[in-house]
Amino acid sequence: MACVRAAYARYIARIGREPAPMLADYPALIARGVVHVLAEPSTNDVLGLIVLWPVAGALYVDNVAVQPLHQGRGLGVQLLAFAEQCARDAKLPEIRLYTHVAMTENLAFYRRLGFEETERRLDEGYQRVFLRKRVRPLSSAL
């Protein structure tokens, strides 16, 4: 997908190869129904996307990508809020994800949103930082 390629292109030199999200099989992910797109209402242009599915008692976020021209507008926050609501709806207690250790902007972004680091390790040839965020149920008025 063009959105993913554009969002991750700047990391190729830093990592030394294409980040894993650039290598994913998006037609297969779309067919599984796990890709959720944020589009510009007036043009239907893809502004960003999130790929997620339930796994082992959590909601796994495989990818969050925002078109570079639209970064800094809160779209990543919006996409992760969607993931949090999906986790609540599915009664899953946490969201899990990882990012590459060299994607320092992502690490800072996830920490600002309340994610905590759980481990760092070599995984599928990438130095990854694994994070999680506990999902709190929305309080209801009595």
Stockholm file with secondary structure:
# STOCKHOLM 1.0

chainA/1-142         MACVRAAYARYIARIGREPAPMLADYPALIARGVVHVLAEPSTNDVLGLIVLWPVAGALYVDNVAVQPLHQGRGLGVQLLAFAEQCARDAKLPEIRLYTHVAMTENLAFYRRLGFEETERRLDEGYQRVFLRKRVRPLSSAL
#=GR chainA/1-142 SS CHHHHHHHGGGHHHHTSCCGGGGSCHHHHHHHTCEEEEECTTTCCEEEEEEEEEETTEEEEEEEEECGGGTTSSHHHHHHHHHHHHHHHTTCSEEEEEEETTCHHHHHHHHHTTCEEEEEEEETTEEEEEEEEECCCCCCCC
#=GC SS_cons         CHHHHHHHGGGHHHHTSCCGGGGSCHHHHHHHTCEEEEECTTTCCEEEEEEEEEETTEEEEEEEEECGGGTTSSHHHHHHHHHHHHHHHTTCSEEEEEEETTCHHHHHHHHHTTCEEEEEEEETTEEEEEEEEECCCCCCCC
//
